[in-house]
Amino acid sequence: MWVGVGCYFELVILSKLNPCMTDYIFILLTGIIAWHGLTYRDEEGESEIGHLLFGAIALLFFFRVLLVDILELV
């Protein structure tokens, strides 16, 4: 229940922000997720496929928002 309430308040707060500010928050979070997913290693030094997959997906969303919404190149 608390997770749902927290997500609701986050959505309300983000909807009140400037759309450009929301884009900056989004690329910050997806950049952190992509960095963690692509650089994560287990105790043996191996990469896990799940971390690589979600890191690559986060990186795609990062570049999409950066290039299309913020820099308006496309």
C-alpha positions as a printed Julia matrix, in Angstrom:
74×3 Matrix{Float64}:
  0.0     0.0     0.0
  2.76    2.47    0.88
  4.52    1.9    -2.41
  1.38    2.8    -4.34
  0.85    5.95   -2.28
  4.49    6.98   -2.75
  4.31    6.42   -6.5
  1.11    8.47   -6.67
  2.69   11.41   -4.87
  5.8    11.19   -7.06
  3.61   11.34  -10.16
  1.73   14.33   -8.8
  4.97   16.14   -7.98
  6.52   15.31  -11.37
  3.38   16.48  -13.2
  3.68   19.9   -11.53
  7.3    20.37  -12.65
  8.41   22.0   -15.84
  8.44   19.33  -18.6
 12.09   20.07  -19.23
 12.9    19.44  -15.54
 11.1    16.11  -15.74
 13.29   15.17  -18.71
 16.43   16.0   -16.75
 15.27   13.89  -13.8
 14.43   11.05  -16.2
 17.85   11.04  -17.9
 19.58   11.24  -14.52
 17.73    8.16  -13.26
 18.04    6.16  -16.48
 21.72    7.07  -16.71
 22.33    5.72  -13.21
 20.38    2.53  -14.02
 22.28    2.08  -17.3
 25.66    2.63  -15.63
 24.87    0.12  -12.89
 23.44   -2.45  -15.28
 26.3    -2.3   -17.75
 29.16   -2.21  -15.24
 27.83   -4.7   -12.65
 30.0    -7.78  -11.96
 29.33  -10.64   -9.56
 31.88  -12.12   -7.15
 33.53  -14.11   -9.95
 33.88  -11.09  -12.21
 31.17  -12.19  -14.62
 28.4    -9.99  -16.03
 24.83  -11.16  -15.58
 22.54  -11.19  -18.61
 19.68   -9.53  -16.7
 21.82   -6.57  -15.66
 23.17   -6.18  -19.19
 19.67   -6.37  -20.7
 18.09   -3.77  -18.43
 21.19   -1.59  -18.59
 21.01   -1.56  -22.39
 17.28   -0.76  -22.33
 17.88    2.09  -19.88
 20.67    3.4   -22.11
 18.34    3.43  -25.12
 15.74    5.43  -23.2
 18.49    7.75  -21.91
 19.69    8.59  -25.41
 16.15    8.85  -26.79
 15.1    11.47  -24.24
 18.43   13.27  -24.47
 18.46   13.53  -28.27
 14.75   13.99  -28.97
 13.33   15.86  -25.99
 16.25   17.86  -24.61
 18.59   18.55  -27.55
 15.76   18.32  -30.14
 18.06   16.84  -32.77
 15.5    14.44  -34.21
